[in-house]
Amino acid sequence: MLIHLFSCQSKEDNSSPQTKEGFIEVTGGKVWYRIVGAEKKGIPLLTLHGGPGAPHDYLEPLEALADERPVIFYDQLGCGHSERPSDTSLWTVERFVEELSQVRTALNLEKVHIMGQSWGTMVAVEYMLRKNPENVESLVLSGSYLSTGRWIADQQNWIAQMPQNVQDTIYKYEANGDFSSPSYQEAMMHFYSKHLCRLDPWPDCLNRAMEKMGFEVYLYMWGPSEFTMTGTLKNADLTEQLNQIKVPVLFTCGEFDEATPATTAFYQSKIAGAEMHVLKGASHSHQVEKPEEYVQVLRDFLKKTEKK
């Protein structure tokens, strides 16, 4: 495995956490990574973004934790700054789990906390189940996607609370498969403004993630929108395996999250000792909607697990 490394440090403020960036050779190509607080002595936090294909940028509020520990971001293959091969055989859960393992090995993360958001929670849990890795100190699962069936059911419930004209538009274009219609796109954005991110305007970090989205991966594995599933993940469901997770787990979600509080509580009930925090007034992007609260909850949880 090859690792290409370069580092930089803020010239404006020498007290800023040291930052390192580079590329790691993984199965299928090279993935880009960034470490903030590379010089810190705390146990690193490795982050897994959502999508599939939604790069790391919208997780940037987690950089606040780099005052105590390295915080590591990487763009999964097919999106962001990473390479974008056209081979659809690469877009499998198994390969993304192997990619995580290869990134961890390349960065020599002997002890590590893992934080996953949305699709990243499935990668994190699959990693624990498939690899049974040592020295994973804890999991933080934010806006959890651990069952396609539950996810779709939750989105249908949210849609049912939308204005009737929005519902009618969504169902019309889902029926005829014209997902590129401006009317469908407008209805989709109405849904997103309630359940993906409730800030207006959307923050820069989320807009950057959308601009660098790996839509080919998203469409192949998921589908044309958050509430329309046509891809290869249609049968994904880890709920009956969650009881095998033995490390400390923190679930977070927003009050209006696509990953609803009820479903998140159901996942929590499957893991002994798991904790849960709901951010009031927030949605799926609660780490950018309520960054101070979110970071403090994570900071307290990580410190608590390290004292045990």
N, C-alpha and C positions, 0 to 999 in steps of 0.2 A: 504493500500500500504506500502510495506517495503522498507526501504532505508538503505543500508549497506555502511558505510563511513569510509575511512581512508585518512590521509593526509600526505604529505611530503613536504619538502622544500630543495632547493638546498644547499648542504653543501659547495660547492665551492664558492658561491657568495650569501651572506645573503641578498643582495639587489634584488635578482631575485624574480619575482612574485611568490607568494605562490601557490602551486599546490595541488589540492585535487582530489582523484580518488575513485571510488566505483561502486556499482551495485544498480540498481533500479528494483524493481519488477514491471513488466508491464504485460498486457494481453499476455499470452503465454510463459512467461519466464522472465529471468533477462537480462537487458541491462547494459553495462559498460559505464561509463562516466568519463570525466576528466574536471576539472575547472582550468584554468590558470589565475593567478591574482585574486585569490579568495578573497583577502583582499581589493581589489580596490573598490572605492565608486561609480564609474561610472555605468550607466545602462548596465546590462549584454548583451553580444551578444551570442545568442544560434545558433549553426551551425547545418546544416542538410546536410549530405553527399549524394552522388549520388548512382548510381547503376541501380536498387535496388541491394544492397548487396556489394557496394564498401565502405569499412570502412573509418573512419575519417582521417587516417594518412596524406593523400595528402592535407588536409586543414591546416596543421600545420603552414604555413606562417602567418595565422591569429593570431598566438600567439603574434605577434608583437604588436597587439592592447591591450594586457594585461598590458601595462604600464599605461593605463587609466581606464580599466574596466575589469571585469571578462569575459573571453572568454570560452565558454562551448562547448565541443565536446562530442558526444556519438555515439557508434556503434549501429545502428538499429538491432533489433532482426534478427538473422540468419547470422551474419557476424562479422568479427573482433574479439574483446574480449568478445562479448556478446554470450549468449547461442544460440544454433543452433537446434531448434526443427525440426522434420521431418514432421510436420503436415502442409500440403499445404493450409489448410483452413485459416491459419494465414496470408498468403501472399495476403493481400488486401489493397487497398488504405485506406479504412475505419479503419482498425486496425492500420496502420502506423500513421494515423492522431491521433487516440486515444493514441497511444504510445507517440507521441509528447506531447499531453496534460498531460499524466501521468508523463512524465519526468519534464515538467515545474512545475507541482504541487509539486512533490517530492522535487525539488530543491528550492521551494519557490521563483520562479521568478515572482514577482508581476509586475514589469515593465521589458520589455525585447525588444531588437531588435532581429529579426530573419533573419539569412542568410541561403539561400539554394543554393546548387550547383547541376545542372543537375536534376536528379530525385528528389533531395531535394527541388527544386523550386516547383514541383508539390505538394509535401507534405506540404510545407509552404502555398501555395495558397489554397489548399483544407482545411487546418486548418482554415484559415481565413473565407472561405465560409461556412464550415460546423459548426464550433464552434462559430463564431462571437465573438472571445475572446476580453476581455478588456485589455487595457494597453500594447498592442503591438505598440511600438513607431515607427517602420519602418520595411520594408522588403528590403533585398538585394537579388536579384535573379541573379545568375551567371551561364552562360551557360544554359539558361532556356530551360526546357522541359515541355511544357504546352499543346502540341498537338502531338499525335503520327503521324497523317497524315502529318503535316508540317515537323516533324522530319525526317520521312522516305523520303519525297520528297527532303529535303535538302541533305540527304546522297546520294541519287541517283544522284543529280546534282554534288556533289563532286566526286563520282565514275566516272562519265562521263568525268571528267578532268584527270583521271588517265591514265597511259600508257595502250595501248590496251590489252596487255597480262595480266595485273592485272584485268582489266574489265572482260576479257574472263574467267579468273579463278574464280572470284567471281560468275559470272552468271552460270557457269558450275556446281559448287558445291551447289549453292542455288537450282538449278533445280533438282539435284539428292539427296539433303539432306545430303550429306556427309560432315558435318561441322567439323569433326575431322581430315580431310585430311591435311597432312603437307602443301600441295600446297595452300589450302584454308587459313590455319593459316598464311602462309607467306604473302599472299595477304592482309589478315586482318591487319597484323602488318605494311605493307606498308601504308595502309590507316591510321592507328593509328599514324604513325610517322608524318603524315601531319596534322591531324585534332584532334587527342586526346592529344598528347604532342609532340612538335617539338624539345625538347631538346634531345641531344645525348651525353652521355647516359641519360636515365631517372633518375631523382633525387631519392634519397633513400626513401623519404616519399611516392612517387608514387609507387615504387617497393614494399614497405611494404604493401601498400593498396592492390596491386594486389595479393600478397602472402596470404593475409588474407581475400580475396574476398569470399563472400557467393554465390558461383556459382549456388547453388540449387535455391536460391531466384531469381537470375538474369535470369536463364533459364526459370523458371516458369512464371515470370511476364513479362520478355522482350523477350529474345531469345538468339541465339548463338553468336551474335556480335552486335556492335553498329548500324549496318546498315541492320540487318536482324531481323524482328519482327515476332515472332511466339507465343508470350505469351498473358497473360490475359489483358495487357494494350493496346491491339490493337485498342480499340475504345476511349481511353482517349482523351479528348479535353475540355479545360477550356476557350477557347478564348472568347466565348460569355458571360462568367460570370466575366471576368476580370474587367469590369466597376463597379462591386460591391465593389472592393477594394478601401478603402477610406484613408488608411494610406500612408505616404510617401514611395515611391518605387524607388529603384535604380536598373537598369538592367546593367549587365556587360557581355561582350563577347569578344572573340578574333577575329582578322581579318579573321582567317581560322577556326573558331570554328565550331564544329558540329551543334551548335546552331548559325546559321549564323547571321551576322549583319542585314540582311534584315528581317529575321523572328523576331529577337529581337526588331527591330524598330516597327514591326507590333504589337507585344505584348505591347510595350511602348505606342503606339497610343491608346490602349484600356483603359488605366488607366490615369485619369486626373492628370496632374502635374508630372507624372513619369519622371525620368531622365535616361539617358543611357550613358555608356562609353565603347568605343571600344578600346581594347589594340592592337596596331599595331604589326604585326609579330607574334602574339600569336594564340593559338588555344583553345580547350576546357579546358585545364588545365592552363589557363592563370594566375591563382593565384600562380603557381610554376614557370611559365616561366617568368613572370614579377612581382615578389613579391613586390618590392619596390613601383612600380606604383600602383599596385592593392591595397596594404594596405593604401597608401596615399589617394586614391580615396574613399575608405571606411571610413577612419578616418574623412575626410572632410565632407562626407555625414552624418555620424552619429552625428557629432558635430552640423551641420546645423539644423538637425531635432530637436535636443534637445534645440535649441535656440528659436524655434517657440512657 
